[in-house]
Amino acid sequence: MLLFVGLGNPGAKYAGNRHNIGFMALDRIAEDHGFGPWKAKFQGALSEGRLGGERVLLLKPMTFMNLSGQSVGEAMRFYKLMPEDVTVFHDELDLAPGKVRVKTGGGHAGHNGLRSLHQHIGETYRRVRLGIGHPGRKEMVAHYVLQDFAKADGDWLDDLMRGISDGAGDLADDRKDRFLNAIAQRMAPTGSAAPKTPRESTAPAAGEAGKAPGASPEDPSAGDPRSPLQKLVDRFR
């Protein structure tokens, strides 16, 4: 059994926040893969289903971000899971928007949700780091992560969620490369070739067959069968 955890804050007020991208990922997985209804359990919302060859629990802690570890710790103790059985989806300031990295262990880099997890379950769980970009200045971070994604982010965000869902079975089966490849295919789909510059046709257009090369409709001498001498005589008639 595996435990997939999405980090975020509960309530409609925070639903579209950058900080809630972990919740968004789990919602998409649950919807696309036919997971059971969300139930209130372990100070969170829990849904059960299967991914790949594994039974998987999806957990969204409802304790607010900085207490996420309490919820995850309860679920792990109940199901007798180890940190190695846990995968956490969370926002990552140090990655460009839409970029994804998977790693196991490491520090929390000041992320309050990860800090709480470190305190309650240690640091050897697996993380799916979902890039949201950085506002540029440290003092702006708190405001930035608690703001909704911009409308301009809609397309790449939807592609990212689709990719995560596509590769969720591979992630459960510990095939990280295939999981990341599923995301890459959604984020950079193979497009059709760029339209080529049309070439000028060398064939005569309809109705122009038989015209002398280089002659234009405005040239009155085009196709004139008279000799130069005859033309001169005709001018003085």
Buried (B, 14 or more C-beta within 10 A) or exposed (E): EBBBBBBBBBEEEBBEBBBBBBBBBBBBBBEBBEBEEBEEBBBBBBBBBEBBEBEBBBBBBBBBBEBBBBBBBBBBEEEEBEBEBBBBBBBBBEBEBBBBBBEEEEEBEEBBBBBBBBBBBBBEBBBBBBBBBBBEEEEEBEEBBBEEBEEEBEEBBEBBBBBBBBBBBBBBBEBBEBBBBBBEBBBEEEEEEEEEEEEEEEEEEEEEEEBEEEEEEEEEEEEEEEEEEEEEEEEEE
